[in-house]
Structures are given as structure tokens and as C-alpha cells.
Amino acid sequence: MRDVYADHAATTRIAPEALEAMRPFLEDRFGNPSSVHRRGEAARAAVDAARVQVAQLIGAAPEEIVFTSSGSEANNLALKGVLAGAPAGRRRLVVSAIEHPSVLETARHLESHGCALTVVPVEPDGIVDPQRLAAALGPDVALVSVMWVNNEVGTIQPVRAIADAAHAAGARFHCDAVQAAGRLAVDVEAAGADLLSLAAHKLGGPPGAAALAVRRRLRLTPLVHGGHQERSRRAGTENLPALAGFGAAAARAGARLAAGEPRRLGALAEGLRERLLAACRDTRLNGDPARRVPAIFNLTGSACSAASPGPSHVLTAMGLRPEDAHASVRFSFGDGNDEADMDHVFDTTPAVVERLRALHRPAVETRS
């Protein structure tokens, strides 16, 4: 039986280059990067090298990279770190309604502790309207947080226009680029981002390693206190093997991006999407058909439950009824997927859809 992995937006397989970069530090090259002996210096050099590789992927300076344990921690650090140091007159946070839970739940936590919160709606196509967001801003806003690529529907947000609106209001702009890095050309400067999050396991690196890019001269209050790691922005001994893998994965992602791999993969996914829409009746695409990462797409099919625990907050924010949001499924492709995978998904999906629909059809009453 063929096994096709179509959930790359959730996590990816560790790339061979990342695994090889990690291996020595899991075996005999162990050391604490804060130690002042030979092993510690070698470990510090490995962390510094990874920092350079990650910085190069997103057009940042190495000293702007703060390593964290996950994208969720990076998002928490961005929101809490900025709001904790914001002046008394700037205590409002603005986010979009389709952010990752690590942004939305952090924003609600901050609201419960005295910060004002504005959640900006999105359009039915899953795109944040920069003018609508700008209208929600004011001199009391400390931070605007909007993701680059949505993890559920693949829509690409107009991050530069949003950054410009935030800066015009005197606020900082944070961008969750976890789903964008490695799929798009991500540049912190071009995007106008003051803070930007990314995670290793979304681009061929290991879980347990992520980063927050923090532009120079931005005041950030740490979440974790203790030692002076990460320029005193995040205490704790660095996860040396995972960071080595993160660096290698970032370098690999940059090379594959330059070689056009996302375009090749996107063309395959686009072809599959069109075939599924044609083959599965009463099915539609969720999100803008053009302003999107092609390798991530989300389909809704009438009365075809995906057995999710609750309706997606992203889909309901886009205006879908809860029952339609329940009847949606995400496909996300990445490294290792090929045309044969697309054919297999196409060959098997319509029958699964019909079987699920049959379970939800009302029984036909029979009379003797």
C-alpha cells in the first residue's frame, strides 16, 4: 500500500543534511556553548554557525536571531516581550482573526492582564485588508501581529502594506513566518518586520529549534530569566544538536528556493487541486485562488466531515458556516512529494469523499 504524506504544514521530515549536522553533537562532540574550555568553544562555534545560516535564509543579521524551542515560544516572546516594555500610553495589541493559536491565545492572555486587544476580521478570501487594519490602529497600539502565510488555507498576506500601516501609527510589526520560510523568499527588511518567527521542523529541521528575528535597537523583555544566553534575551543552555540541524536545514531550504523547488512542487499541487475540484462534486477551494502558497490548499465538500474536534477558527473567520468548516480538509505538500504522489491522492480521495458523504445522508424510510 502506497503511503503519501500530505501534511507538511504540520511538520516535515528531517532532511539528510540536517540529520548529519546533528549527529556529531549527539555523539562525541557534546559540549555546553557557555563553557570556557575547548569543547565549550567548539559548541559555541557551532551555534554561531547555525545563527548565520538561519539569518541568511531571512535576510537578517546573525546578531538579530534569538533561538527558541518552538515557533510558539517565538510568537510568545514577540508579543509578551514587546508589550512588557511598552510605555503606558501604548498598551494595545492588534492581530488578525486567522492567526495561529500561539498568537491568538497569547493575545488573549495579555488582554486578561490589562492590555487592550483588537482582532481585525479578514475578508472571505482569507486575506487581511491593509486599509481595514490601518483603520483599527491608533497612538495606543504597541504591536501589530499578522502571519505571512496562513497554515490552514495557504493564503499570503500583504505583509509589507501591513508593516507600513503599523509603522505609520508608531507601532511595531511582528510577522509569524513559520509557514513562509522555505516556501517563499522571506526578507525581514523587505517585509518591514520588526520581529519575525520561524521554526526548524517546518523546513526540514528537527523539532525543538526555532527562532525570533529581532531588529536592532528593539527593546524586548525576555520570557525566560537566568543566564545570559541569546544576548540576555532568552536564558537557558542552547539545544546544540537541534540548532546545528536547524542551521543546515535553513541553508538547504535557501538553496532549494533558489533552484525553484517550491515552483515545481506548487505546480504539482495546483494540478492536483484542479483535478480534485473537478472530480469531487459540490467541492470548493477555501481562500484566494491566486494569492496563496500553491503547496497548501484547503477544500470544503458538502456534508463530508473531516472528523475535526471543532470548526476551524480560520474558516469561520472567513465566513464559513461551522458545518462547512467541519467538512473541510487541508492538503500540504513538501520535500519528497512527486507526481506519483499527486496521482495517488487523486485516485483515492474521491472515493473517500463519497463514502463520508454517504454516512451523513439521511436514511431513506421504507414501507412494507
C-alpha positions in Angstrom: 0.0 0.0 0.0 1.4 3.4 -1.0 1.8 5.9 1.8 1.7 9.6 0.8 2.5 12.2 3.3 0.4 15.3 2.6 0.6 17.2 6.0 3.9 19.2 5.5 2.3 22.3 7.0 2.1 20.4 10.3 5.7 19.1 10.3 8.3 17.9 7.8 10.8 15.0 7.7 14.3 15.9 8.9 16.4 16.5 5.8 19.5 14.3 5.4 21.8 17.4 5.7 20.1 18.4 9.0 20.5 14.9 10.4 24.2 14.7 9.5 24.8 18.1 11.0 23.2 17.0 14.3 24.8 13.6 14.6 28.3 14.7 15.9 26.7 16.7 18.7 24.5 13.8 19.7 27.6 11.5 19.9 31.1 12.7 20.8 31.1 16.4 20.1 28.9 17.3 23.0 29.6 20.5 25.0 27.9 23.5 26.6 28.3 26.6 24.5 28.7 28.7 27.6 31.7 26.7 28.9 35.2 28.3 28.5 37.1 25.2 27.6 37.8 23.6 24.2 34.5 21.6 24.0 32.5 24.7 25.0 34.3 26.8 22.4 33.5 24.3 19.7 29.9 24.2 20.8 29.7 28.0 20.7 31.2 28.0 17.2 28.5 25.5 16.0 25.7 27.7 17.5 27.2 30.8 15.9 27.4 29.0 12.5 23.8 27.9 12.8 22.8 31.5 13.6 24.5 32.7 10.4 22.7 30.1 8.3 19.3 30.9 9.7 19.9 34.7 9.4 20.9 34.2 5.7 17.6 32.5 5.0 15.5 35.5 6.0 17.9 38.4 5.2 18.7 39.2 8.8 21.9 39.9 10.7 23.2 37.0 12.8 23.0 39.1 16.0 19.3 39.6 15.3 18.5 35.9 15.6 17.2 34.7 19.0 17.0 31.0 19.2 13.9 29.5 20.9 12.5 26.0 21.4 9.5 26.4 19.1 7.6 28.7 16.8 5.0 29.1 19.6 7.7 30.3 22.0 9.0 32.7 19.4 5.5 34.1 19.0 5.0 34.4 22.7 8.4 36.1 23.1 7.5 38.6 20.4 4.1 39.6 21.8 4.8 39.4 25.5 8.3 40.8 25.1 7.2 43.9 23.3 4.1 44.6 25.4 6.0 44.1 28.7 8.3 47.0 27.7 5.7 49.2 26.0 5.1 52.7 27.5 1.9 53.3 29.5 0.2 55.1 26.5 0.8 52.2 24.2 -0.7 49.1 25.6 -2.9 47.8 22.8 -2.2 44.8 20.6 -3.7 44.3 17.1 -3.9 40.8 15.5 -5.8 39.3 12.7 -8.6 36.8 13.2 -6.7 34.0 11.4 -3.5 33.9 13.4 -2.0 30.7 14.8 -3.3 29.8 18.3 0.1 30.7 19.7 -0.6 34.3 18.7 -4.3 34.4 19.4 -4.1 32.7 22.8 -1.1 34.8 23.8 -3.0 38.0 22.8 -6.0 36.9 24.9 -3.7 36.2 27.8 -2.2 39.7 27.5 -5.7 41.1 27.4 -6.6 39.3 30.6 -3.6 41.1 32.2 -4.6 44.6 31.3 -3.6 45.1 27.7 -6.2 46.2 25.1 -6.7 43.8 22.2 -8.2 44.4 18.7 -8.8 41.4 16.5 -9.2 42.5 12.9 -11.6 40.5 10.7 -10.4 39.0 7.4 -12.1 39.0 4.0 -13.9 35.9 2.8 -10.9 35.1 0.6 -8.7 34.8 3.8 -6.7 37.9 3.1 -6.2 40.8 5.6 -7.2 44.1 4.1 -4.4 46.6 5.0 -6.8 49.5 4.9 -9.2 47.8 7.3 -6.3 47.1 9.6 -5.0 50.6 9.3 -8.4 51.9 10.4 -8.1 49.9 13.6 -4.8 51.5 14.6 -4.1 54.5 16.8 -1.5 56.0 19.0 -2.2 53.5 21.7 -1.0 50.5 19.7 2.3 48.9 20.7 2.4 46.0 18.3 0.6 44.6 15.2 1.0 40.8 14.6 -0.1 39.3 11.3 1.2 36.0 9.8 2.8 35.8 6.4 1.3 32.5 5.1 -1.8 31.0 6.8 -1.2 27.5 7.9 -4.7 26.2 7.1 -5.6 27.8 3.8 -2.2 28.9 2.4 -3.1 32.5 1.7 -0.3 35.0 1.5 -0.9 38.2 3.5 0.3 41.7 2.2 2.8 41.9 5.0 4.7 45.0 3.6 1.5 47.0 3.4 0.5 45.9 6.9 4.0 46.8 8.2 3.8 50.2 6.7 0.4 50.8 8.3 1.8 49.7 11.7 4.8 51.9 11.4 2.7 54.9 10.3 0.8 54.5 13.6 4.1 54.4 15.6 3.7 50.6 16.3 6.0 47.7 15.8 5.2 44.9 13.4 5.6 41.2 14.2 5.2 38.6 11.4 4.7 34.8 12.1 6.6 33.5 9.0 6.7 29.8 10.2 4.8 28.7 7.1 6.5 31.1 4.7 10.2 30.4 5.4 11.5 27.9 2.8 8.3 28.3 0.6 8.7 32.0 -0.3 11.6 34.4 -0.5 11.4 35.8 3.1 13.4 39.0 3.8 12.9 40.8 7.1 14.0 44.2 5.7 11.8 44.0 2.6 8.8 42.9 4.6 9.2 45.7 7.1 9.1 43.3 10.0 10.5 44.4 13.4 10.1 40.8 14.6 9.7 37.6 12.6 9.2 34.0 13.8 10.3 30.7 12.1 10.6 27.1 13.1 13.1 24.4 12.1 10.6 21.5 11.8 8.6 23.3 9.1 11.5 23.3 6.7 13.4 20.0 7.1 14.9 20.7 10.5 14.2 19.0 13.9 11.5 19.9 16.4 12.8 21.7 19.4 14.5 24.6 17.5 13.1 27.8 16.2 14.0 31.5 16.1 12.7 35.0 16.5 14.4 37.7 14.5 14.5 40.9 16.5 15.6 44.0 14.6 18.4 46.1 16.1 17.5 48.6 18.8 14.2 47.0 19.6 13.6 46.6 23.3 12.4 43.1 24.2 11.7 41.8 27.7 12.7 38.1 28.0 10.3 35.4 28.9 12.9 33.1 30.5 15.3 34.6 33.0 18.6 33.1 34.2 21.8 33.1 32.2 23.0 35.5 29.5 22.4 33.2 26.5 21.0 34.8 23.3 22.3 38.2 24.3 20.3 38.0 27.5 17.0 37.7 25.5 16.4 34.0 26.3 18.1 32.2 29.2 18.9 28.5 29.1 21.5 26.2 27.7 21.1 26.0 23.9 19.9 22.8 22.3 23.1 22.3 20.4 22.2 19.3 18.2 18.8 20.8 17.2 20.4 24.2 16.4 23.0 22.6 14.2 20.2 20.8 12.4 18.2 24.0 12.1 21.2 25.8 10.5 21.7 23.0 8.0 18.0 22.9 7.2 17.9 26.6 6.7 20.9 26.5 4.3 19.2 23.7 2.4 15.9 25.5 2.2 17.6 28.6 0.8 19.4 26.6 -1.9 16.2 24.7 -2.9 14.3 28.0 -3.0 16.9 29.5 -5.3 16.7 26.4 -7.5 13.0 26.7 -7.9 11.9 23.7 -5.9 8.8 25.5 -4.5 7.7 26.3 -8.0 8.0 22.7 -9.1 6.1 21.5 -6.1 3.5 24.2 -6.4 2.7 23.2 -10.0 2.1 19.6 -8.9 -0.1 20.7 -6.1 -2.1 23.1 -8.3 -2.7 20.3 -10.8 -4.0 18.0 -8.0 -6.2 20.8 -6.7 -7.9 21.4 -10.0 -8.4 17.7 -10.6 -10.0 17.2 -7.1 -12.3 20.2 -7.6 -13.4 18.7 -10.9 -13.8 15.1 -9.6 -15.5 15.8 -6.3 -18.9 17.4 -6.9 -20.0 20.3 -4.6 -16.5 21.0 -3.5 -14.8 24.4 -3.4 -11.5 26.0 -2.5 -11.2 27.9 0.7 -9.2 31.1 0.3 -8.0 33.2 -2.5 -7.2 31.1 -5.6 -4.2 33.2 -6.6 -2.6 34.9 -3.5 -1.6 31.7 -1.9 1.2 29.2 -1.5 0.2 26.5 -4.0 1.6 23.6 -2.0 -1.1 24.3 0.7 -4.7 24.2 -0.2 -8.0 23.6 1.7 -11.2 22.2 0.2 -14.7 22.1 1.5 -17.1 19.4 0.4 -20.8 19.3 1.1 -21.6 17.0 4.1 -18.2 15.5 4.1 -16.9 15.6 7.7 -13.2 15.6 8.2 -13.8 14.5 11.8 -12.1 17.5 13.3 -12.6 18.2 17.0 -14.1 21.6 16.3 -14.7 24.1 13.5 -11.6 25.8 12.3 -11.3 29.4 13.7 -9.6 30.3 10.4 -12.5 29.1 8.2 -15.2 30.5 10.4 -13.4 33.9 10.4 -13.6 33.7 6.6 -17.4 33.3 6.9 -17.9 29.6 6.6 -20.7 28.0 8.5 -19.5 25.7 11.3 -20.9 22.7 9.4 -18.9 23.7 6.3 -15.8 24.3 8.3 -16.2 20.8 9.7 -16.4 19.5 6.2 -13.0 20.8 5.1 -9.7 19.2 4.7 -6.2 20.6 4.2 -3.6 19.2 1.8 0.0 20.4 2.2 3.0 19.1 0.3 6.7 19.4 0.6 10.1 17.7 0.2 9.8 14.2 -1.2 6.4 14.6 -2.8 6.3 13.9 -6.6 3.8 13.5 -9.4 3.1 9.8 -8.4 2.0 11.1 -5.0 -0.4 13.5 -6.6 -1.8 10.8 -8.8 -2.3 8.5 -5.8 -4.1 11.2 -3.8 -6.3 11.9 -6.8 -7.1 8.2 -7.3 -8.1 7.6 -3.7 -9.7 10.9 -2.5 -13.0 10.9 -4.4 -14.0 7.5 -3.2 -13.2 8.5 0.4 -15.3 11.7 -0.1 -18.3 9.8 -1.3 -18.0 7.2 1.5 -18.0 10.0 4.1 -20.9 11.7 2.4 -22.9 8.5 2.4 -22.5 8.3 6.2 -24.2 11.7 6.5 -27.1 11.2 4.2 -30.4 10.8 5.9 -31.7 7.2 5.8 -34.5 6.5 3.3 -37.6 5.3 5.0 -39.0 2.1 3.6 -42.6 0.9 3.9 -43.9 -2.7 3.5 
